[in-house]
Amino acid sequence: MLSLSKTRILRLSKYINNITGLQFFQLFRFGILLLISIIFSKSSLSQGEIGIYETFLLIAGGVSFFWISGLIQSLMPLFKSNRSHAEDGENSPVLFNSALLMLFMSTLAGVVVWLADDFLADILSLHTSSVPYLKILVAYIILSGPNNLIEYIFLLKNQSKKIIIYAVVSLTLQLIFVTTPVLLGYDLGYGLYGLVAVNMLKFLLLMVLIRRYSRISFSPAYLREHILLAAPLVFSVLLSGSANYFDGFLVSYHFDEAKFAVFRYGARELPFVVLVANAFSNAMMPEFTLDASRDAAMEKLKQRSAKLMLILYPLTIVFLLTSRWLYPLVFNPSFIESATVFNVYLLLIFSRLLFPQTILVGWKKTRAIMVSSMVEVIINISLSIWLIQVMGIVGVAWATVIAYMAQKLVLMAYLWIRKNISPLAYVPVKSWIAWSILLGIAYAGASVLYW
């Protein structure tokens, strides 16, 4: 019996690597956050208090998502290939300085939120003179920013099993610390204190990891290199995020609150498609830092993205065909029109599973990413303004799908024209075309059936 268990563990270990470890982390985090929301909805908290919790997370994410993404993506190629400390090996201060940079940015974000208290309360229509739980919010922003490095330190050190262990332990603690006070009858503030407490523990772990895997030495040269590489990525993520906010503003301008709610409930992708694709992309970036391994890395990118398509496309088709019945069941019948918007957003998988950006960030060609993001925003805004008048709220969704695809095509054209790298080298073209046709047929069939 014991040997049988060991055999199963060994078989399972075959599938644990940096990519699957990071994908597991992202999916597990999504599941825990969803579970917290469900528990809150079943607890004694009022809708207003749950709204405050969502606003808390919205503000924290809104002032942090772009620089966290940009700094982490730029760290991936810099860890093994940088001009400042590439020869230092295990004695490199790269992780220490990256953590220092993220701590500075998170502190700056916290200060901005503190100073913009009145403005945020007004623009978010909080009906209060101040953002609720402001001190807790600022503490959370400052602590949580650098903590995003932890899973990537394990990834860079090729400790994929530790990513999974860290995910299970830290996120389970978050679930317990955040929901237990609320279930015991205390107000939301105690749950938010629990969130800060978990992040304090994670911050202590981060300091232990930095002490173990990095030399504690301030390096202005490396910080300059990191900032210069990250800046276009930070800007491109900010641009993409701003386009999403513009879509919401455009719908609210043209329609009433009820129609806006219908759009917001439908304007979402399948979370596991976004999370798995982004985790895969980030995990693959370090593979492209060494010239000798680039051909092998592109072949690996091609093969593993084909495997992702084999899993994610069928799941997307299932949700596309069932969304018309799922929306009234999960929400209520008044949101049935949201399913139409949702089905269009599902088509974002066409572009999500193309990974030219992975190669370019790995090669430190981040300006191309910035230019493509500018193209995406221009197309998104222009098409949204036009299509909302022609197709209503569904037109805004189509503008997003077209703009995202345009961005990937720009990056693929750059690789082909400037670097002489055909899409055939890193995209499983036949698989992508076949699955895209199947999804297109399913979309057309569902549209006819629903109409």
PEBELTA-V200205 format. One record per residue. N is the residue number from 1. PSI is psi as a letter, one per 20 degrees, with the letter a starting at -180 (999 if undefined). Layout:
BEGIN
{{N/PSI} {N/PSI}}
END
This chain:
BEGIN
{{1/g} {2/g} {3/h} {4/g} {5/g} {6/h} {7/g} {8/h} {9/g} {10/h} {11/g} {12/h} {13/h} {14/h} {15/i} {16/o} {17/a} {18/h} {19/g} {20/h} {21/g} {22/h} {23/g} {24/g} {25/g} {26/g} {27/g} {28/h} {29/g} {30/g} {31/g} {32/g} {33/h} {34/g} {35/h} {36/g} {37/g} {38/g} {39/g} {40/h} {41/h} {42/i} {43/a} {44/i} {45/q} {46/r} {47/h} {48/g} {49/h} {50/h} {51/h} {52/g} {53/g} {54/h} {55/h} {56/g} {57/h} {58/g} {59/g} {60/g} {61/h} {62/h} {63/j} {64/h} {65/h} {66/g} {67/h} {68/g} {69/g} {70/g} {71/h} {72/g} {73/h} {74/h} {75/h} {76/g} {77/h} {78/h} {79/g} {80/i} {81/n} {82/q} {83/h} {84/g} {85/k} {86/h} {87/i} {88/i} {89/c} {90/i} {91/j} {92/q} {93/j} {94/g} {95/h} {96/g} {97/h} {98/g} {99/h} {100/g} {101/g} {102/h} {103/h} {104/g} {105/g} {106/h} {107/g} {108/g} {109/g} {110/g} {111/g} {112/g} {113/g} {114/g} {115/h} {116/k} {117/g} {118/g} {119/g} {120/g} {121/h} {122/g} {123/h} {124/j} {125/l} {126/i} {127/k} {128/r} {129/i} {130/q} {131/p} {132/q} {133/l} {134/g} {135/g} {136/g} {137/g} {138/g} {139/g} {140/g} {141/g} {142/g} {143/g} {144/h} {145/f} {146/h} {147/i} {148/i} {149/h} {150/g} {151/h} {152/h} {153/g} {154/g} {155/g} {156/h} {157/j} {158/l} {159/m} {160/h} {161/h} {162/h} {163/g} {164/g} {165/g} {166/g} {167/g} {168/g} {169/g} {170/g} {171/h} {172/g} {173/g} {174/g} {175/g} {176/g} {177/h} {178/g} {179/h} {180/g} {181/h} {182/g} {183/h} {184/i} {185/j} {186/r} {187/r} {188/h} {189/h} {190/h} {191/h} {192/h} {193/h} {194/h} {195/g} {196/g} {197/g} {198/g} {199/h} {200/g} {201/g} {202/h} {203/h} {204/g} {205/g} {206/g} {207/h} {208/g} {209/g} {210/g} {211/h} {212/h} {213/j} {214/q} {215/p} {216/n} {217/p} {218/p} {219/n} {220/h} {221/g} {222/g} {223/g} {224/g} {225/g} {226/g} {227/g} {228/h} {229/h} {230/h} {231/g} {232/h} {233/g} {234/g} {235/h} {236/h} {237/h} {238/g} {239/g} {240/g} {241/h} {242/h} {243/h} {244/g} {245/h} {246/g} {247/g} {248/g} {249/g} {250/g} {251/g} {252/h} {253/h} {254/h} {255/r} {256/r} {257/h} {258/g} {259/h} {260/g} {261/g} {262/g} {263/g} {264/h} {265/h} {266/h} {267/m} {268/q} {269/r} {270/o} {271/h} {272/h} {273/g} {274/g} {275/g} {276/g} {277/g} {278/g} {279/g} {280/g} {281/g} {282/h} {283/h} {284/i} {285/g} {286/h} {287/h} {288/j} {289/h} {290/p} {291/h} {292/h} {293/j} {294/g} {295/g} {296/h} {297/h} {298/h} {299/h} {300/g} {301/g} {302/g} {303/g} {304/h} {305/h} {306/h} {307/h} {308/g} {309/h} {310/h} {311/g} {312/h} {313/g} {314/h} {315/g} {316/g} {317/g} {318/g} {319/h} {320/g} {321/h} {322/i} {323/h} {324/h} {325/h} {326/g} {327/g} {328/h} {329/g} {330/g} {331/d} {332/r} {333/h} {334/i} {335/j} {336/h} {337/h} {338/h} {339/h} {340/g} {341/g} {342/g} {343/h} {344/g} {345/h} {346/h} {347/i} {348/i} {349/h} {350/g} {351/h} {352/h} {353/k} {354/p} {355/l} {356/h} {357/h} {358/g} {359/g} {360/g} {361/g} {362/h} {363/j} {364/k} {365/m} {366/i} {367/h} {368/h} {369/g} {370/g} {371/g} {372/h} {373/h} {374/g} {375/g} {376/g} {377/g} {378/g} {379/g} {380/g} {381/g} {382/g} {383/h} {384/g} {385/h} {386/g} {387/h} {388/h} {389/h} {390/g} {391/i} {392/b} {393/h} {394/h} {395/h} {396/h} {397/g} {398/h} {399/g} {400/g} {401/g} {402/g} {403/g} {404/g} {405/h} {406/g} {407/g} {408/h} {409/h} {410/g} {411/h} {412/h} {413/h} {414/g} {415/h} {416/g} {417/g} {418/h} {419/i} {420/k} {421/o} {422/q} {423/h} {424/h} {425/h} {426/i} {427/p} {428/m} {429/g} {430/g} {431/g} {432/g} {433/g} {434/g} {435/h} {436/h} {437/g} {438/g} {439/h} {440/g} {441/g} {442/g} {443/g} {444/g} {445/g} {446/h} {447/g} {448/g} {449/g} {450/h} {451/999}}
END
